[in-house]
């Protein structure tokens, strides 16, 4: 009888996992379709933007052109101001919001926000703002995951997995980098790994990539050819470069946060507030078109073209300041692609300097430093070295720069640890949340949440009875590898465990951030 009961439980558990895999695949396919539509829309917007600005440059002082510009600036500003004011969850990249939903401090109104994020992102990037498609793609995927969760009335336990599936699929489809999407979900969104999470996001990301590849083909996002091997005797140059990129990242982070404060102090009706940044965008589009938009076109030009120091420095400073200004406005758009361009510019400048300084270093090393610059800046700002490494390998379609890439990401990450930099997404999420924890949810509805135990954390090596747990918070299980342990007071918690808690929905919204901190601190 006991064996029959155990078999029944195991079968139910196995069936629920298979069901979650199936819905993860559904999320992946649907996210792939949404992101394909998003990328196509952005490409068309870029095409017409370039045509329009070319027309404006030739007729700049015509009264008709000035009138058209004024009307377009006003319409674009009012539209973006309206959608951001009506749907505040679509602000910025969307990655902090996804993390907020996963820790139960926020929630999505998926259908309306998906449409608003999609259209708002196309209008923003289409106007020429220096914002990328990847952050919005992450949120669009997460919104799709939320939609699947609600439409198919899945249990609460599945929600975080389906949202993670959508976020992973969104990033993977945006870059054509499915493995980077998987690692992103583990390293940036959850900061822990479980077999179930890995399997779900991998299925979803691969399904989304099938859809993406069907429309865009198999060519890598960046066309890079490295015809030299990076010699070990020049690895000291990578250490110096990592230091340079860490300093740039710190300045970039400061510019973003300072820009948000300045923008927040502008006393204009929120609906008309974007007129400031849209006016700047139009000016940049007319006179400095290369630094506008959220594409990697400039990175490819820098990679294969010949530029002077003066030109590169001007492009870098303009892109740096313009990106900070655009992102600070809260208009829908991401940071990945603008940071890739900034990293490429910084790498090009550093590579040219090194080649001129050390005659033995051949011109082929320029390409190395361009790729390393992209990865290093992403690592420093996002605090995600593994995601940055995998992403650059996938978007370039080459493993010839694998070891120097791993090295620069590792050293850059260590340097950010020394100066105590945090992930920009964590900082932005913290700024979005109310200062006091808000009580959301139903006290009658019981749910389970899982909290990872980190190495040398407050919980690592402690017995359950030795920890003062938050009220209304009951630990009912411990997942240790393939084992499921029913804990008691004498049970010792170990690094790598997943603690399963039972509580009501309102308590979960209050204590989950505290439990996560206990598992990490």
N, C-alpha and C positions, 0 to 999 in steps of 0.2 A: 504493500500500500504506500509505504514511504517512498519507495523507488518510483512508483507511478506518479506521485505528486511531484517529485524532483524532475522527472522527465517532462512533465507538463509545464513546469516553470521554465525549464531550459528551452523547450520548444517555443513557448510564448516569447521569451527573451530573444531567441534567434529570429523569430518571425517579425518582431518589432524592428529589429535591426535591418532586416531585408526590406521591410516597408520603408524605412528611413532612407536606405540606399536608392530605392526607386524614386521617392519624392526628391531626393538630392539630384538625380538625373533629370527629372522634370524641371527643377529650378535651373539647372545648367543649360538645358536647351532653350528655355524661355529667356533666360538672361542673355544667352548668345544672340538670340533674335533681337532683343532690345538694344544690345550694344552694337550690333551690326548697323541697325537703323541710326543709332547715335553717331557712329563714325562716318557713315555715308552723309548724314545731315551736316556734320562738321566740315567734311571735305567740300561739299557744295557751298557752304557758307564761306569757306576760305577762298574758293574760286571766285565767287561773286564779290567778295570783299576786295580782293586784289584788283579786279576789273574796275570796281567803283573808285577806289583810291587812285588808280591810274588816271581815270577820267577827271577826278577832282584836281590832281596835280596840273593838268593841262588847262583847266578852266577855273583856277582857284579864285581869281578876282572878278569873276562874272557874278552879277547880282543874283542870277537864278541859282547858281551853285551854292552861294552863301545861304540863300533861303532854304534850299534842299537840305544842306548840312544842319542848319538850325532846327528844322522840323524833325529830321531823323534823330538828332541828339535828344530832343525833347521826348519823342515817342519811345525811343529805346530806354531812356532813363525812367520814365513813368512806368513802363511795362515791368522792367526789372525791379524797380522800387516796390511796385504793387505785389508782385509774386513773392518777393522776399519778406515783405511785411505780413502778407496773408499766410505764408507757409514758412515760418522761420527755420524749420528743420532742414530746408534745402540750402542754407547758407554755406558758403565756402566749398571745401572739397567734399564734405560728407563723411569722411572717415571718422572724425571724432563723434559724430552722431551715431554711427554704427556701433562704435565702442560703448557709447552711452546706453544704447538699447540692450546690448549684451550684458551690461551690469545692472539692468533694470532701473536705470535712472531716467530713461527717455522711452518714447514709443513712437512708432510710425503710423501715420494715416496713409497707407501704402499707395492707393490708387491716385489720389490727388497729388501727393508729393512726388510720385514717380513722373507724372505728366509735367508738373511744374519744374522739376529738376531737369528733365529732358529738354523742354523748350527753353527754360532759362539758361541752361548751359550752352545751347546752340546759339542763342541770341548774344550772350556775353562773349563767347569765343569768336563768333561770327563777326562781331563788331570790331574785333582786333585786340581785345583784352588779353594780357599775358597770363592765361590760365590754361590748365591742361584738361584732358578728357578722363584721366585715370581715376582721380578721386570721385568725380561724379559717377563713373562707371561702377565703382565699388558700392556707392550708395544705391544706384539703380538696381544692381544685383541684389543687394540686401532688401530693398523694397519688394522685388519680385519674390524673394524667399518668404517675406512676411505675407505676401498675397497668397502664395501656395499654402502656407500654414493656416491662414484664415479660410480660404475657399474650401479646402479639403478637411477643415475642422480637425486638424491634428492635435494631439495632446500637448500640454505645455512643455513637456520635456523635450519635444522635437524642435521647439521654436528657435533656440539658439543655434542648433545645427543647420536648420534651413536658411537662417539669416547668414550664417558663416559660409554656407555653400554659395549663396548668391553673391556675397562680397568677393569670395575667391574667384568665382567664375567671371565676375565683372572685371577684376584687374587682369585676369588671364586673357580675356577676349579683347580688352582695350589695347594690350601690348602684343598680343600673339605669344604669350608666355604663360602657359598653363601651370608649369611647375612653380614659377614665381608666385602665382596666385595662391597655390597651396601653402607655400612657405610663409607668405604674407599673413594668411589666416592664423597660422600657428604662432609666428614670431611677433606680429604686431597686434592682432586683434585679441588673441587669447593668452599669449605668453606661456603656454604649456601645450604638451602634445599628448593625445590619447589615440589609441588605434581606431576608435570609432570616428573621432573628429577627422583624422587623416584620411580615412577611407571615404567619408562623406564628401569632403571638400575636393578630393582627388577626382572622384566620379563626376562631380558637378563641373569642375574646371575643365576636365577633358571633354565633356559633352558640349560645353560652351565653345571650346576651341574647335571642335568639329564643325560647328555652325560657322564660326569665324573663318576657318580655312576654306570652307566651301565658297564663300563670297570673296575673300581677299587673297586666296592662294597660299603657297608655302614659303614665299620669300620672307626673310627676316626683316624686321622693322627698319633696321639701320644697315646700310651697305658699307661694311668695313672689311678691308683686306690688310692683314699684317704680314709683311714679307721678311721680317727679321725676328730673331729669337732674343728675348730679353735676357741679357747676361747677368750672372750672379754678382759680378763685380760692380754693377751699377744699382744694386738694390738699396744702397744708402740714399740714392736719389728719391726712392719711393718714400722713405721715412721722412725726408724733408718735405716732400710733396704732401704727405698726409698731414703734417703740421700746418702747412699753408691752407689746405682745404678745411681743416678744423677751425681755423681762425675765420675763414670766409663763412663757414656754416654758422658760427656764433654770431657774426655780424648780421647774417641773413635772418636768423631767428630773432635777433633784437629789432631789426627793421620791420619784420612782420608784426611783432607785438606792439611796438611803438606806433606803427601805422594804424593799428586797430584803435588804439587810445585816441590818436589824433582825429581819426574819422568819426569816432564816437562822440567827440566834442563839437562836431559841426552842427550848429543849430538850424536845421532845415527839416521840414516835414519828411519823414522816412520815404514817402513815395517819390519825392523829388530829389532826394539825397544823391542818387547815382549820377545826377547831371554833372557833378564835379569830375568823377572818374571817367565818364563817357566822353566829356569834352577833352580831357587829357588823352584819352585813347584815340580820338579822331585826329588830334594834333600829331600824335606819334605815328599814326597810320599814314598821314600825308607826308611827313618829313623824315621819319625813321622807320619805314615799313618793315625792315628786317627783324626788328625786335618785337613786333606785334604778333598776336595769335599764340596759340598753344601747341603748335606743331614742332617737330624736330628738324624742320627744313634748314634752319640756321646751323644746327649742329653738323649736318651732313655737308653744308657748304664750307664750314670751317675745317672739317676733316679733310676735304679734298682740294680746297682752294688755297691760294697764296694771299696772305694778309700781312700788313705792317703791324708793329707793336701798337702804334697809335690807334689804328682802326680797331684792333681787338680790344684794347682797353676801353675805348669809347663805347663799343658794343656791349662789353661786359657791364660797365657802370649803368648804362641806359637800361639794359635788361634787368639788372639787379633792382634798381629803384622802381622801374615800371611794374615788375612782378610784385614787389612789396606793396605798392600802391593799389594794384588791382585786387590782390588777395585780401588786403585790409578792409576793403569795402564790403566784404561779405557776399558779393555776387557769386552765383554758383560757378565753381571752377576749381581745378586741382593744382597741385604743385609739382608733381613728378616730372612732367615734360619741361616746364620752365627750369627746374633744377638740373635736368639733363643738359639743357642748352648752356646754362651757366657753368656747369662742370666741364663741358666741352671747351668753352671759351677759356676758362682758367687753365685747363690742361694744354691747350694750344699755346698759350702765352708761356707757360712753364717749360713746355717741350722746346720751343724756339730758343728760350733763354739758355737751357741746358746745352743744346746743340752748339750754340755760339760760344758758350763758356768752355765746353769740353770737346775739342775737335774729334776725339775718338768716338764720340757718340754719333751714330749715323742718323740721317733725317727720318728713317723709318720709326724711330722712337717717338716721334710726334704723335703718331696714331695711338701708341700705347698710353701716353699721358692723357690724351683726349678721353679714351675709354676709362682710364683710372680716375680721371676727374669727375666723370659722371657718377661712377659708383661711390667714390669717396664722399661727395656732397650728399647723395641720398643717404648713405650710412650715417653721417654726422647729424643731419637734420631729423631723420626718421628714427634713429637708433635701431636700425634693422640691417645689420651687416650681411646676414645670410640671404635675406630677400634681395638686397642690392646686388650681391654677387651673382645669384641665379638669374636675376632679371637681366643684367648686362650680358650674360652668356647667351640667354635666349634671344634677346632683341638683336644681337650682333650675329648670331648663328655661328659662332666660332669659339673653340676652346684653346686657341693659340695663346691667349692672354690670361689663361686660368690662374696660374700661380701668382703672377704679379697682382692680379685682381683680388685674389683672396688675401694677399699680403697687405695691400693698401686698405682694404675694408677692415681687416683685423686691427691694424695700427691706428687707423682713424677712430675706430670704436674705442680702443683703449685710451686714446687722447681725450675723447669726449667724456669718458668716465673720470679721468683725472680732473677735468675742469667742471665736472658734475652737470653736464648738459643732459636735458631730458628730451624725450620724443616730442616734437612739435605738436603731434596729435594729442598727446596726454595733456599738454599745457592748454591747448585750445578747448579740450573737453572740460577741463577744470574751470576755465573761464566761462563756459556756457552754463554750467550747473549752478543752481542757486546756492548761496553760501550756507544755508541751513538745509539739511536733508528734507526732502518733501515726501510726505506720506502718500504713496500711490498704491492702488490695488485694493483687492477685496480681502477682508479679514476672514471670511468664511471659506475662501478657496485655498486649498492646500496644494503646495507644489514642492518639487525637489530641486535643489541646485547643487552643483559640484564645484568644489574649490581645490585647486592643486596645492600640494605642499612643496615648497621650494627648498633647495639645499641650504642648510644653516639658517633657516627661517625660525620664527618664533615657535612654530609647531613641530619642526623637525626634531625627532628623537624624544618628544614629550608623550606622556601618557594622556589619554583623553581626560582623566579626572584632574590633571594638573593645570588645565587651561580654564580660565574664566570665560565662558562662552556668553554671547549676547542673549538676552531674554527671548523666550518664545522660539528658540533655535535648537532643534534636536538633531544630533548626528546619528544617522540610522545605518550607514554603510561606509565601507572603505574599499575602493577599487585599487588593488595592488597587482599591476600586470594583468594576468588573466584570472586572478583570484578575486572573489567578492567576499569581504570579511564583514561579519556582523560585530560591531565594536561593543566593548564594555569599558568600565572605568580604567581597567588595567591595560587595555590595548595601547600599544605604542605606535605613534604615527611616524612614518618615515618619508624622507625626500622622494618625490615621484608618486606618492599616493594621491588619489583623488577622493576627497572627503564628500560624502553624500549627506546633505542636510534636508530635513523636512520642516517646513514652516508655512505660514499663510503668505499670500501674495503681498500684502502690505508690509509685513516684516521683512520679506525678501528685498523689497525696494529700499529698505532702510539699512539693512545689515550686510548686504552682499559686498559693497565696497570695503567695509571694515574687515570682513572675512578674507577677502582677496589680499588686503594689506597684511593681515596676520600670516597668511601663507607665503608672502614674499619678503616681509621685513626681516 
